[in-house]
Amino acid sequence: MAAFTDLPTDSSSRRRARLWWEIAIVLSLSLGRSAVYSVLSLIEALTRAPLGDQQTSLNPGAAPSEVWDVISQFLSALFGFAPVALAIYLLWEPARSGFAKIGLTFERFGRGLVGGVLLVLVIGVPGLVLYAVGRELGITVQVDASPLDSSWWTVPLLLLAAVRAGLLEEVIMVGYLFDRLRLLGWNTWTIILSTAVLRGSYHAYQGFGPLIGNMAMGVVFGWVYSRWGRVMPLVVAHVLIDIIAFVGYPLAAAWWPGVFGPPGG
């Protein structure tokens, strides 16, 4: 697929317009749409009751007797990979794959795994503290990260959801947008801060704590990508953070019910 810079018949303004339309389409099919609904959800929640008294769920559980509910959740997660595939396809060049262009490969995977674990420590632990502080201040919704049932499909669905979220956010928010916004002439820190704000916005439904925490995560991940040029460590870190949150949530709810348990529980 020809890159935009390889289209000599287009004027510079037409190339820029096409890039903006492409970005708008990709975001409207994925995280941009989520951001709009998330901000609206936060605004609606603020008009309903104090945020500290409210609850939201990241991964609603399937009814144990409803096999079609499980199939529906599986297909929903599976189709959630489509925007990732679209972004990689649009990044593809004749001499270089979209995967290689953003560093989503298993080359130097050991180093990427170590980098991902370090990012978990840098982002995951402070994020947990920020969530707890937000709950204590009443500015963060109580987030039910995973269903508390023991059905055999619960963990596989949660793992699939973690992989989908890691790929969706890091491929589009970092790999894809950094490439496209650079073509539009944006400097590195403008891109980092802009994508960090967008990252925070689609977590706004969880309240102000996660909104700020995810913006900080966007700044760190964007800076790391600008230095390493590889999205794989970011995907590894994001997936690990989500797995810890999804699978470890029942333990946290049992140990610290005042912070992680249901409001009024």
URLINZI-V866129 format. One record per residue. N is the residue number from 1. PSI is psi in degrees with one decimal (999 if undefined). Layout:
<<N/PSI> <N/PSI>>
//
This chain:
<<1/129.3> <2/139.0> <3/159.6> <4/-32.4> <5/-8.4> <6/16.4> <7/83.9> <8/-20.8> <9/-15.6> <10/139.9> <11/165.2> <12/-41.0> <13/-36.9> <14/-37.4> <15/-42.4> <16/-41.7> <17/-41.4> <18/-38.6> <19/-43.8> <20/-40.6> <21/-40.3> <22/-46.7> <23/-44.4> <24/-40.6> <25/-46.2> <26/-44.6> <27/-35.6> <28/-22.4> <29/-5.2> <30/-109.5> <31/-24.0> <32/-42.9> <33/-42.7> <34/-38.3> <35/-43.8> <36/-50.5> <37/-35.2> <38/-45.0> <39/-42.8> <40/-38.6> <41/-40.3> <42/-44.6> <43/-43.7> <44/-38.7> <45/-36.2> <46/-26.3> <47/-9.9> <48/-47.9> <49/166.8> <50/139.8> <51/-34.3> <52/-17.8> <53/3.8> <54/164.9> <55/145.6> <56/161.3> <57/132.2> <58/-38.3> <59/83.4> <60/139.6> <61/153.7> <62/147.6> <63/129.3> <64/-29.8> <65/-0.2> <66/89.9> <67/-30.3> <68/-28.8> <69/-40.5> <70/-45.3> <71/-40.9> <72/-43.7> <73/-39.6> <74/-46.6> <75/-37.6> <76/-43.8> <77/-38.9> <78/-46.5> <79/-17.8> <80/-15.5> <81/-11.8> <82/-46.0> <83/-31.5> <84/-46.5> <85/-40.1> <86/-45.7> <87/-44.1> <88/-39.9> <89/-42.8> <90/-25.9> <91/-11.6> <92/140.1> <93/159.3> <94/-38.1> <95/3.4> <96/128.4> <97/159.0> <98/-33.5> <99/-47.4> <100/-34.4> <101/-36.1> <102/4.9> <103/34.0> <104/63.7> <105/168.5> <106/8.9> <107/133.4> <108/41.3> <109/-34.5> <110/-44.5> <111/-38.8> <112/-36.0> <113/-44.2> <114/-43.8> <115/-38.7> <116/-42.2> <117/-40.6> <118/-38.9> <119/-33.9> <120/-43.2> <121/-38.2> <122/-37.8> <123/-44.7> <124/-48.8> <125/-50.4> <126/-34.3> <127/-39.5> <128/-41.5> <129/-42.5> <130/-38.9> <131/-45.4> <132/-42.0> <133/-41.9> <134/-37.8> <135/-41.8> <136/-33.6> <137/-9.4> <138/22.9> <139/8.8> <140/133.4> <141/143.8> <142/117.5> <143/118.1> <144/101.4> <145/-20.9> <146/154.6> <147/142.6> <148/55.0> <149/164.8> <150/22.6> <151/148.8> <152/-25.4> <153/-7.4> <154/-53.6> <155/-46.2> <156/-40.9> <157/-37.6> <158/-40.2> <159/-41.6> <160/-40.6> <161/-37.9> <162/-43.5> <163/-42.3> <164/-45.6> <165/-42.5> <166/-45.3> <167/-45.1> <168/-49.4> <169/-43.4> <170/-36.4> <171/-45.2> <172/-50.5> <173/-30.9> <174/-66.5> <175/-53.8> <176/-53.3> <177/-36.9> <178/-42.4> <179/-48.7> <180/-41.1> <181/-29.1> <182/-40.0> <183/-28.3> <184/-0.2> <185/8.4> <186/143.9> <187/168.0> <188/-47.1> <189/-29.6> <190/-40.9> <191/-46.2> <192/-48.7> <193/-38.0> <194/-45.8> <195/-29.6> <196/-41.0> <197/-42.5> <198/-40.3> <199/-44.1> <200/-36.2> <201/-35.0> <202/4.6> <203/8.2> <204/-27.8> <205/-18.4> <206/-8.1> <207/-178.4> <208/-30.4> <209/-57.7> <210/-32.1> <211/-49.2> <212/-41.8> <213/-41.0> <214/-28.4> <215/-42.9> <216/-40.6> <217/-40.9> <218/-38.4> <219/-47.0> <220/-48.5> <221/-39.4> <222/-41.6> <223/-43.2> <224/-42.4> <225/-38.2> <226/-24.7> <227/-43.0> <228/-29.5> <229/20.3> <230/130.8> <231/-16.2> <232/-45.5> <233/-32.8> <234/-40.6> <235/-45.1> <236/-48.1> <237/-44.8> <238/-44.0> <239/-43.5> <240/-42.7> <241/-43.8> <242/-38.2> <243/-43.5> <244/-42.0> <245/-46.4> <246/-50.0> <247/-31.7> <248/-8.6> <249/-45.6> <250/-37.3> <251/-43.9> <252/-39.1> <253/-33.4> <254/-37.8> <255/-37.7> <256/69.4> <257/-26.7> <258/-28.3> <259/-46.8> <260/-10.6> <261/169.9> <262/148.3> <263/131.5> <264/0.8> <265/999>>
//
